[in-house]
Amino acid sequence: KQWYQRRVAITAGGTQVSGALAHANCHGGFIIGTGSNACYTERVENVTALKNCNEENVIINLELGNFGELGHLDDILTKHDRHLDEQSSNPGKQLYEKMISGLYMGEMVRLAVVDRRDKFTGVFPDQLLTPDLLDGADVSDFISDGNNVKAKLGGVSDADVQLIQNVCHSVSNRAARLTAAGVHAMWLKRNKQDFVVAVDGSVYLKHATFAEVMKDALRELGTGVSLVTASDGSGLGSALIASTS
């Protein structure tokens, strides 16, 4: 687990550094894939933990996936969020990450669909009773084409395919909007100064609808942030960091 958290932390900073190569105003990085994390540029004078630092700015690793451990998300956690958390390897931890990242998206959809089994017009596919049957890629595939639902789950009626797709949209849209809220918080922390955030990760890059829903949410919030794609930016940026260390 420590290796995993360290890797996500490094890739978030690497993504920002990679984005800054092409965009001088890149002051944020966000990883949204199997896991999630974010970072942003802060003035050294505002970082009380740093003493005698000669740099003007420093990249702050937010460990954003940990948000919620002190109860700030309690009002919006559903029964499925709580069940998923209780059954996880780290109950009470990484609550924000469990609501947005690809590692948990498929299981969240499965739990919600099982909860609606009485709404099925045809035969309910019993394989959906198996924990972790679905992953984030399945959720995106189901949204893209209802035939992918039938290929994965067997003889599901068209009406039930639509039900499953609706759940996939709901879970995905919530994840994208919560991710946008994280970016918005970074913008507020920087006193609403417009800047660029570089984004990497399989959910942002490959999910059928995630990126556009996230951008729509940022526009709705009035956030002065431009998102730029940093495909494999985490690897490139981390290499740059290592080469200058």
Salt bridges, closest charged atoms under 4 A:
GLU42 OE1 - LYS189 NZ 2.83
GLU45 OE1 - ARG43 NH2 3.45
GLU56 OE2 - ARG43 NH1 3.21
GLU69 OE1 - LYS93 NZ 3.87
ASP81 OD2 - ARG174 NH1 2.77
ASP85 OD1 - LYS98 NZ 2.60
GLU107 OE2 - ARG110 NH2 2.83
ASP115 OD2 - LYS79 NZ 3.24
ASP115 OD2 - HIS80 NE2 3.65
ASP138 OD2 - LYS152 NZ 3.52
ASP158 OD1 - LYS150 NZ 2.60
GLU212 OE2 - LYS215 NZ 3.74
ASP216 OD1 - ARG219 NH2 2.26
GLU220 OE2 - ARG177 NH2 3.12
